[in-house]
Amino acid sequence: MRDEQKWQQLLGLVAQGLMVRSDSRLIRPGEVFVAVAGVGTDGARFIGDAIERGAEWIVTSDPHSIPHKSTVGVVLHDKPSRALGDLAAAYFGTAAHDLTVIGITGTNGKTTLSYMVEHMLAAAGHKVGVIGTVNYRWPGFSLEAQMTTPDCWQLHELVANMAKSGVDTVVMEVSSHALHQDRVWGLDYDVAVMLNVTQDHLDYHKTMDGYYQAKAKLFNEIGRLGKVGIINADDSYGRMLLSRYEPSISFGLYYPNVGAGPGLSANVKSCTSQGLELAMQFGDESWTLTSPLIGKYNASNLLAAQSVGLALGLKPKKLKALESFAGVPGRLERIPNGRGLDVFVDYAHTPDALENVLSNVRELEYRRLLCVFGCGGNRDRSKRPLMGQAVCRYADVAVLTSDNPRFEAPLEIMDDVRPGLSGCAITLEEPDRATAIALALDSMERGDVLVIAGKGHESYQEIEGERLPFNDAVVVKELLG
């Protein structure tokens, strides 16, 4: 469908500095408008507006969307979202930058793994840039993230700026939304990581298979062929992907050496509130790794990080840099306090994430486990009772509260969660999150542990379209000193 001659002409102009926009309101005379289909509306509706504002080139998939008698240059393209990625790559010279790019996808653990890989590679002498849920950063620069994976144009701009700053390796969280919407199109990945696929975002992807297929695009459709896949063999969707994708390195605590490629496995020699001790095995090589992180899911994350290192040619001696990795803000983050209580803040906001965090804390030597949690508004309602069930399975005291209610009423969200709490020994309910945290802290006794789940590093609570200042760790420190 694409007019190849016109397309190549446009690519050449953009490579020379012609600006491209996907928002018609930003168009200036002479620029290019790409009519990308969004979640709620199709960019083709705004082609007339873009032309009125002076656009001289239009990229669209709909030949009938151009106003009659218009003289603008038109490039028909099956997928304007991918055209935008290719144009961004041309504008910023993305392919010319000598960067190693690592993409990380999965329902849970992306942020933790990105921090681990950054720490490990920096210790090995690399200059690392990170694009993720918390922020977009490289040495000397940090920008708070508005979404896990930024829009296509900003993504390429970030990568170009990293290259200008001397970054040699980019570590990037890649969300299922970004993959489905082609926001990462035009980037070449050297390493692609699949951590896990568990229920989340079904309000968008509709089915688990649709969710998995979106994540699998990082391996099957995006970037260069032959990228190394780092795939979790302990995850059922990971095993499916291992059977279909190579070259790959599998990692697992329970299913070592799955797939045609080599596998990294570990024997958990110790898992306490003081940390982990792992006995690693990769082919004929073996080594030990200790870590202050707690829980077997962090053992799995450490396996994933080391697998990335092995894929990039690091030896076990370099991998042991992970022993000094202390953790990630808001990911089972211990909150120091004047009363000496064991309080952790975690980002877990899916049934599986809660299951992972709470089951691992439950295995440690604490007397009682208390959990404060809620569910986000305007998201997949079907997971709400499942989150309640996950808390009930492991917590001695469940404290149900509000998360980011967005445009829903907190009490109605709590109503959806309540059926999952029917088997709890003790359930407390308080819609005000700060009051709920205070209630949980007041309920703690010597030897107890409290996990405050759902918001992690977030510095806000989203209510009726506003982001109001709120941070779980700050609230704990204010309450306890």
SVG drawing of the C-alpha trace seen along z (x, -y; Angstrom):
<svg xmlns="http://www.w3.org/2000/svg" viewBox="-20 -28 56 56">
<polyline fill="none" stroke="black" stroke-width="0.4" points="0.0,0.0 2.9,-2.4 4.2,-4.6 7.8,-3.7 9.2,-6.6 7.3,-9.2 8.1,-7.4 11.9,-7.4 11.6,-11.1 9.9,-11.9 12.5,-9.8 15.3,-11.8 13.6,-15.1 13.0,-14.1 16.6,-12.9 17.7,-16.4 15.6,-18.0 12.0,-18.2 9.8,-18.0 7.2,-15.3 4.1,-15.6 1.3,-13.2 -0.7,-15.9 -2.3,-18.2 -2.5,-21.0 1.3,-21.3 1.7,-21.5 3.7,-24.4 3.8,-25.4 5.8,-22.9 5.8,-20.0 4.7,-16.4 1.5,-15.1 1.3,-11.3 -2.3,-10.2 -1.8,-7.6 -4.8,-5.7 -5.0,-6.2 -6.8,-4.3 -9.9,-6.5 -9.7,-8.3 -8.2,-8.0 -5.6,-10.6 -7.1,-10.6 -10.0,-12.8 -7.5,-15.6 -5.9,-15.6 -8.0,-18.6 -6.9,-20.5 -3.2,-19.7 -3.5,-20.9 -5.2,-24.2 -2.2,-24.7 0.2,-24.4 1.2,-20.7 2.8,-19.9 3.0,-16.1 0.4,-13.7 1.0,-10.1 -2.2,-8.1 -3.6,-4.6 -6.9,-6.0 -6.7,-7.3 -10.2,-8.9 -9.1,-11.0 -7.4,-13.8 -9.7,-16.8 -10.8,-17.2 -8.4,-19.3 -5.7,-19.4 -2.2,-19.8 -0.2,-18.4 2.2,-15.5 0.5,-12.2 2.2,-9.0 -0.2,-6.0 1.1,-3.6 -0.5,-0.5 0.6,-1.3 1.1,-5.0 2.2,-4.1 5.1,-2.3 5.7,-5.0 6.1,-7.4 8.8,-5.1 10.7,-5.0 10.5,-8.7 11.7,-9.3 14.6,-7.0 15.5,-9.0 15.1,-12.3 17.3,-11.4 19.6,-9.1 18.8,-6.3 20.3,-3.5 23.6,-5.3 24.2,-5.4 26.5,-2.6 24.4,-1.6 23.5,1.7 19.8,1.7 18.2,4.0 14.4,4.3 12.6,5.7 9.0,6.8 6.8,8.7 3.9,8.1 6.1,7.8 9.7,7.1 10.6,4.8 11.7,1.9 13.7,4.0 15.5,5.7 16.3,2.4 17.9,1.1 19.8,4.4 21.2,4.4 22.1,0.8 24.1,1.5 25.8,4.5 26.8,2.9 27.9,-0.4 30.2,1.7 31.6,3.3 32.6,-0.1 29.6,-0.8 27.8,-4.2 24.1,-3.2 20.9,-5.0 17.6,-3.8 14.0,-4.3 11.4,-3.1 8.5,-3.5 10.3,-5.6 12.3,-8.0 14.3,-8.4 17.9,-8.8 21.6,-8.6 24.7,-10.0 24.1,-13.7 20.4,-13.7 17.0,-12.5 13.5,-13.1 10.4,-11.8 8.6,-9.3 5.0,-10.0 4.5,-6.5 6.6,-3.3 7.4,-3.6 7.3,-7.2 5.7,-8.1 7.5,-7.1 9.1,-10.5 10.2,-11.2 11.7,-7.7 13.9,-8.2 14.8,-11.7 15.9,-10.2 18.0,-7.6 19.7,-10.2 20.4,-12.4 21.8,-9.4 24.2,-8.7 25.3,-12.4 26.1,-12.1 28.3,-9.1 25.9,-6.4 26.9,-3.0 24.0,-0.8 20.3,-1.6 18.2,0.5 14.5,0.0 11.2,1.2 8.8,2.0 5.1,2.1 2.5,4.2 0.7,1.0 3.8,-0.4 4.4,2.8 0.8,3.0 0.7,-0.6 4.1,-0.4 5.6,-3.1 9.0,-1.4 9.0,-1.0 12.3,-2.0 14.5,-0.8 16.9,2.1 17.2,4.3 20.2,6.4 18.7,8.2 15.0,8.8 13.9,10.0 10.5,11.7 10.0,11.9 6.5,13.2 2.9,12.9 0.2,12.7 -3.2,11.0 -3.1,7.3 -4.4,4.7 -7.2,7.0 -9.3,3.8 -7.1,3.0 -5.9,6.4 -9.2,8.2 -7.7,11.7 -4.5,13.2 -3.5,14.5 -3.9,10.9 -1.8,9.7 0.9,12.3 0.9,11.7 1.6,8.0 4.6,8.8 5.9,11.4 6.1,8.6 9.4,7.5 10.8,10.8 9.0,11.5 8.4,8.2 10.4,5.4 14.0,4.5 16.7,6.7 16.6,10.4 18.9,12.5 18.5,10.5 19.2,12.6 16.1,13.6 16.3,13.8 13.2,15.8 11.8,17.0 11.4,20.8 9.5,20.8 6.6,18.9 4.2,20.9 4.1,18.2 7.9,18.0 8.2,21.7 5.8,21.2 8.0,18.4 11.2,20.5 9.7,23.2 9.2,20.7 12.1,18.3 15.9,18.5 18.6,17.6 17.7,17.5 19.0,18.0 16.5,19.5 16.6,18.8 14.7,20.5 14.7,21.7 12.4,24.6 12.6,25.3 16.3,25.0 17.6,25.5 14.3,25.2 14.6,24.5 17.3,25.0 19.7,22.5 21.8,22.5 20.1,22.1 21.0,20.4 19.7,22.0 20.1,21.5 19.8,23.4 18.5,21.2 20.8,22.1 19.4,19.4 16.4,17.1 15.8,15.1 14.9,11.6 18.6,10.8 18.8,11.7 19.6,14.5 22.4,16.9 22.3,18.6 24.4,21.3 24.5,20.5 25.0,22.9 25.5,22.0 26.8,24.8 30.1,26.0 30.5,22.8 29.3,22.5 29.5,19.7 27.7,18.3 25.9,15.0 24.7,13.4 22.3,10.5 20.6,8.3 17.3,8.6 14.7,10.8 12.3,13.3 12.5,16.0 11.0,13.6 14.1,11.5 16.2,14.6 14.4,14.9 15.2,11.3 18.8,11.8 18.8,14.8 17.4,12.6 20.0,9.9 22.9,12.3 21.4,13.8 21.6,10.4 25.2,10.1 26.1,13.5 24.4,12.5 26.6,9.4 29.7,11.4 30.3,10.7 32.0,13.4 30.7,14.6 33.3,12.3 31.6,9.3 28.1,10.6 29.0,10.6 28.6,6.8 25.0,7.6 25.9,8.5 26.2,4.8 22.8,4.0 20.6,2.7 17.2,2.5 14.8,0.2 12.6,-2.6 9.2,-1.2 10.0,2.4 9.9,4.2 11.6,1.1 12.3,1.3 11.2,-2.0 13.5,-2.9 11.5,-4.3 11.9,-5.4 10.0,-2.5 12.1,0.1 9.1,1.8 9.5,4.0 7.6,2.0 8.0,2.4 6.5,0.5 6.0,2.3 4.5,1.5 2.6,4.8 -0.7,4.0 -1.7,7.2 -2.9,10.5 0.4,12.3 2.6,9.5 0.8,9.6 1.1,13.3 4.9,13.1 5.6,10.5 3.4,11.8 4.2,15.5 7.9,14.6 7.5,12.4 5.3,15.1 8.2,17.6 10.4,15.5 10.6,15.5 8.0,12.9 5.2,13.6 2.3,11.9 2.0,10.4 -0.2,7.3 -1.0,5.9 -2.4,2.6 -3.7,2.6 -6.3,1.3 -7.1,1.5 -6.8,-1.2 -9.9,-2.8 -10.8,-2.7 -8.8,0.5 -9.5,4.2 -12.3,4.9 -12.0,8.7 -8.7,8.7 -10.1,6.9 -11.5,9.9 -8.4,11.9 -6.2,9.3 -8.3,9.7 -7.8,13.5 -4.0,13.1 -3.9,11.0 -6.1,13.4 -3.9,16.4 -0.9,14.9 -1.8,12.0 -3.0,12.4 -4.4,8.9 -5.8,7.4 -6.3,3.7 -8.4,2.7 -8.1,-0.9 -8.0,-3.2 -5.2,-3.1 -5.5,-5.5 -9.3,-5.7 -9.1,-8.0 -12.7,-8.6 -14.3,-5.8 -15.7,-6.1 -13.2,-4.4 -16.0,-2.7 -17.3,-1.1 -13.9,0.2 -13.6,1.7 -17.0,3.3 -15.5,5.2 -12.6,6.4 -14.6,7.5 -15.8,10.9 -12.1,11.9 -11.7,11.2 -14.3,13.6 -11.7,16.0 -9.6,13.5 -8.9,14.0 -8.9,10.2 -10.1,7.6 -10.0,3.8 -11.5,1.3 -10.6,-2.4 -11.0,-4.3 -8.6,-7.1 -5.1,-5.6 -3.1,-7.6 -5.6,-6.7 -5.5,-3.0 -1.7,-3.0 -1.9,-4.5 -4.5,-1.9 -2.2,0.9 0.8,-0.6 -1.2,-0.9 -2.2,2.8 1.4,4.0 3.0,6.0 6.6,7.0 7.7,9.5 5.1,8.4 5.8,7.2 3.7,4.8 3.6,4.6 2.0,1.6 1.2,2.6 0.1,1.0 1.8,-2.4 5.5,-1.8 7.6,-4.7 4.6,-6.8 4.6,-10.4 0.9,-11.0 -2.6,-9.7 -4.8,-10.1 -8.3,-11.3 -10.9,-12.8 -8.3,-13.8 -5.9,-15.3 -2.5,-14.0 -2.5,-14.9 0.8,-14.6 1.0,-11.2 3.8,-8.8 3.4,-5.6 7.0,-5.8 6.7,-9.5 3.4,-8.7 5.1,-6.0 8.0,-8.2 5.6,-11.0 3.6,-8.6 6.5,-6.8 9.3,-9.4"/>
</svg>
